């Protein structure tokens, strides 16, 4: 998923649900991790109050394509 294209949708969804939403790497949310996804290893976290946080590895590679408030 290209989070930069879906950022507004995901942020709006987090707001509507009043829940933080996590975009995980595939292996952290599938197969043996389906029952307990590794949310602490998220790629991007969308806070229900509108903030966005990138994982450290992604933050190093993106040039402000995703707005960050935290």
Secondary structure, DSSP 8 states (H G I E B T S, - for coil): --HHHHHHHHHHHHHHHTS-EEE--HHHHSGGGSSS--GGG-SEEE-TTS-EEE-HHHHHH-SSSS----
